[in-house]
Amino acid sequence: MGNPQMLAFYITVSCIAFVISKIIISILLYKRWKRKHLVYEDDFSGGKMVMFRSPIMQSLKSDAFLKKTLKLSNKDIIGSGGYGTVYKLTVSDSTAFAVKRLNRGTAERDRGFERELEAMGDIKHRNIVTLHGYYTAPHYNLLIYELMPNGSLDTFLHGKGMNKKFLDWPSRYKIALGAARGISYLHHDCIPHIIHRDIKSSNILLDQNMEARVSDFGLATLMEPDKTHVSTFVAGTFGYLAPEYFDTGRATAKGDVYSFGVVLLELLTGKKPTDEAFIEEGTRLVTWVKTVVEQKREDHVLDSNLECCTVDENEINSVFNIALICLEPEPSKRPSMAEVVKMLEQIKITKFI
Ligand SMILES: Nc1ncnc2c1ncn2[C@@H]1O[C@H](COP(=O)(O)OP(=O)(O)OP(=O)(O)O)[C@@H](O)[C@H]1O
């Protein structure tokens, strides 16, 4: 064989080897994916249910579980928010889930949507609400989460009537530290790093041990109308948004730190950031607290519900100071979430030295 023929031969062999290796990699990836997932396609509804394998999901029968999920109705509603309605799905006396029905959804977005959900399903941390699976149909989507029996921090602090429950200071401190750990995990330990974009008390849920679990991460990105304009979409909730967000429209980790600072103020003051009294006075929770602190009247901002029991003043002052540095107007002056966790942990450590 002459040189040109040899060259053609080598190119052909390389091409074939390349294609075969690609096919093998795809098969291996698919097998790995199958090992981690249970998929159930429903011809009747035209939808697909994907459940991430875990002991709890493997114990369920996919078709029966799907039927129950599709039968959820108004009587099962446990809450609703900007992205949709949340239902309680009871499978047995000991097993229940929270199912979030997302109002929007188009077939064209399905691939990207599913990729985001896969990434969300991989995140496992004791301070983050686990996503167990999802269901996609042509015009709506369902996200299947772990059920948090104690609801949200927002309901505990600001619920009306019977819903409002007392939270003593040790519980508030534990919730602050747990939530900080959850957000820090998203910021620093997930690859790629995740910015939550909507940290607020209604997205901090409480498990059976009153341990904080961060929820709704990834939803701001998931529900964005156009992925190419990440920076111009207003995600987040007024009262919690960092000041720079209004100028730049860019969601950053330091923006999450600011929102977490607002949550700390809620825990300390028991007040809602969007309290009507603040709006009437043309101020905000953050501005009000800063003014009171400048006047050295900190005792006036503490939640009056905490007056009934003994609280450790040093601990409260330290948490106040952490809140204030999280709320620095200049993002670079705010700590990272990892530093916030350290500072919160330090409060207890120094107490016992
Ligand atoms: N996994 C869950 N377990 C138990 N209750 C939940 C769960 N997820 C949500 N909820 C309840 O449903 C309510 C609504 O939740 P949802 O996340 O839809 O809205 P939100 O956080 O109040 O507002 P937004 O959609 O603007 O973030 C929550 O306040 C909470 O009480």
The ligand as a MOL file (V3000), in Angstrom:
LIG
                    3D

  0  0  0     0  0            999 V3000
M  V30 BEGIN CTAB
M  V30 COUNTS 31 33 0 0 0
M  V30 BEGIN ATOM
M  V30 1 N -41.1450 19.6820 51.1280 0
M  V30 2 C -42.1450 20.2960 51.7890 0
M  V30 3 N -42.6480 19.7630 52.9000 0
M  V30 4 C -43.6480 20.3630 53.6000 0
M  V30 5 N -44.2130 21.5310 53.2370 0
M  V30 6 C -43.7380 22.1320 52.1180 0
M  V30 7 C -42.6940 21.5550 51.3280 0
M  V30 8 N -42.4390 22.3840 50.2830 0
M  V30 9 C -43.2920 23.4200 50.4240 0
M  V30 10 N -44.0830 23.2860 51.5090 0
M  V30 11 C -45.1320 24.1860 51.9970 0
M  V30 12 O -45.7270 24.8300 50.9100 0
M  V30 13 C -45.5920 26.2480 51.0460 0
M  V30 14 C -45.4020 26.8390 49.6770 0
M  V30 15 O -44.1550 26.4710 49.1950 0
M  V30 16 P -43.5430 27.0860 47.8910 0
M  V30 17 O -42.0930 26.7050 47.8920 0
M  V30 18 O -44.3530 26.6860 46.7070 0
M  V30 19 O -43.7740 28.6290 48.0290 0
M  V30 20 P -43.0470 29.7370 48.8710 0
M  V30 21 O -41.6800 29.2770 49.2350 0
M  V30 22 O -43.9630 30.1350 49.9880 0
M  V30 23 O -42.9710 30.9280 47.8460 0
M  V30 24 P -42.1280 30.9770 46.4780 0
M  V30 25 O -42.7560 30.0540 45.5330 0
M  V30 26 O -42.2350 32.3980 46.0610 0
M  V30 27 O -40.7100 30.5510 46.8340 0
M  V30 28 C -44.3990 26.4520 51.9780 0
M  V30 29 O -44.4680 27.6680 52.6910 0
M  V30 30 C -44.5080 25.2490 52.9030 0
M  V30 31 O -45.3840 25.5490 53.9530 0
M  V30 END ATOM
M  V30 BEGIN BOND
M  V30 1 1 1 2
M  V30 2 1 2 3
M  V30 3 2 2 7
M  V30 4 2 3 4
M  V30 5 1 4 5
M  V30 6 2 5 6
M  V30 7 1 6 7
M  V30 8 1 6 10
M  V30 9 1 7 8
M  V30 10 2 8 9
M  V30 11 1 9 10
M  V30 12 1 10 11
M  V30 13 1 11 12
M  V30 14 1 11 30
M  V30 15 1 12 13
M  V30 16 1 13 14
M  V30 17 1 13 28
M  V30 18 1 14 15
M  V30 19 1 15 16
M  V30 20 2 16 17
M  V30 21 1 16 18
M  V30 22 1 16 19
M  V30 23 1 19 20
M  V30 24 2 20 21
M  V30 25 1 20 22
M  V30 26 1 20 23
M  V30 27 1 23 24
M  V30 28 2 24 25
M  V30 29 1 24 26
M  V30 30 1 24 27
M  V30 31 1 28 29
M  V30 32 1 28 30
M  V30 33 1 30 31
M  V30 END BOND
M  V30 END CTAB
M  END
